[in-house]
Amino acid sequence: MLRILLLSLALLVPSLSVAQQGDPVTEFSTEDDRMNAAMEQAKTTLPVFLANVTDGEGNSLPNTSLKVAFPTPSGAEIIWVSPFLWDGGVNMAGILANQPNFMGDLNAGDVVEFQTDMVRDWSLITPDGMMWGNYTTRVMLPSLDAATAASLGQRLSKNPVPAQWN
């Protein structure tokens, strides 16, 4: 049932331009304490995020995304998925929001299946442009070019989780 619902959801996503190569990647060591802590915080707050951004059928609301670690031959590629569908337990599916670099024949716009333990971050962008969650983005800011870091820094909420969710 999850697959059928998501395939119909895929029809709602506009055609994406698929690049010859994957989208730019900012790499961090698997030993990076700040990035590992950010991903752990995102995992800890994932249940409250899902409770607030999915409808009664498990469909994600607009402007929500998940950053998911998909296994690759050399480790994992962590990539955004949006929109997504959640079965209320551990199973999820969604559409790749970025062009992968290391995921074989998969492309932006393709449907993928995954489980909640593969989620490494989450994002909610409110109508005013404020970005909630984005734990890994917060750690990445010093590694980004100045203009991108400044733009994102202005949009990131002071606290990752909206106060009304607590």
N, C-alpha and C positions, 0 to 999 in steps of 0.2 A: 504494500500500500504506500509506503514511503516513497518508493521509486516512481510510482504512477503520479502521485501528487507533485513531486518535484519536477518531473518531466513537463507537466502542464505549467508549472511555474517558470521553467526555462523558456517557454514560448513568450512570456511577458517581457523578457530581457531584450533590449534593443541589440541589434547586431553589433558586435565588437570588432574593431580592427585588430587583426592578429599580427603581431610583429614577427619579423624573421628570427629574432633572438628574444630571450626573455627580458622582462623589465629589469631596471637597475637593482642591484642587490647591495645592501649594507651588511657586511659580515661581522660577526662577533664570535669569539672563541666560545666553545661549549663550557669553558671554565670561567667565563666572565661573571663575577659575583653580582654585579648590578643588573645585568640582563636576566640572569637566572632568578633573582629576587623579584624582578618585574613580572616575569612569566608566572611565578608562583602566586603573586598577589592577584594577577588576572584570573588564574585558575580558582583561587579562593573566592573571588567575587562573581565568578561565572553563574552560579545558581541564581543570585539575585538579579543579574543582568537578564538571564533567560526568562525569569518570572515576569519581568517588566517589559520585555520587548518582543514577546511572542503572543500570538492570539490563541484562542481556545483550540485551534487545530494545529498549533505548533509552527505556524508561518511567522517568519520574522517581519517586524514592522519596517517601513521605509527608513533609510539612512542608518541601518545597523549592519555590522560586519563582524566576522570572526577571523582571527589569524590562526591558521591551522598548520601543524607540522605533519607533512606527508613524508613517509619513508622514501629514500632514494638509495641507489647503490653506494653513495659516499656518505650517507647519514640521513639528513632530512632537509626538505625545503619548506620553509615557513612562509605561507602565502595567505593573502586575504581571500575570504569567501563571502559573497553577498549576491543575492539574498540567500537565506538558509531556511531549513526546515528541521524541527526537533521533534522527536517522538515522545517527549516527556520523560524519557529515561536516559539511555546513553547513546542512542543512534541518532545520527544527523546526516544531512545531505545539503548540498548547496551548489552554487555556481562560482567557478574560479573568477575572481575579480581582477587578477593580474595575469600577465603572461609568464608562465613558469620557465625556469632555466634548466631544471634537472628532472622533470617529471615525464620523460619519454614523449609520447605523442599527444599529451594533454595540452590544451590551449585555453587562454582566457575565454570564458563563456561556456566551457565544458562543465557538465554535471559531475560532482564528486561525492562520494560517501565517506563518512568518517565517524569517529566516536568522540564523546565529550572529553576524554582524557588526552586527545590530540590537540585540543584548543590551547593556544598559548597567549592569546590576547583577545579583547573585544573592543568594539567601538560603537558609539552612538553619537550622531551629529544632530543637534537640535535645530529647529527652524532658524534660530538666531546665529547659526554657524558654530556654536560652542561644541567642542569635541570632548566627550566623556570616555572614560576607560583609557585606551591607548597607552597602556603601561609601557610597552616596548618602545613606542614612539618617544615617550618622555626620556628614556635612556639614550635613544639614538640622536637626540637633538645636537649634542656637541660634535657628532660625526658627520652632520649634514652641512651643506654649503650655507653660508651666513643668511642669504635671502630666504631659503627654504626653512631654516631653523627659526628665523624671526617670525615668518608667517605662521608656522605651526605653533610656535610658542604663544602667540597672541590668541590663538583659537583654543588651546588646551585649557580645560577647566582647572581651577586651583586644586580641587580634590577629584580624583578619578570617578568616584561614585556619587551620583546626585543625592543630596541630603534627604529628599523625600523617599528614597529607597531604603533608608536605614530604619 
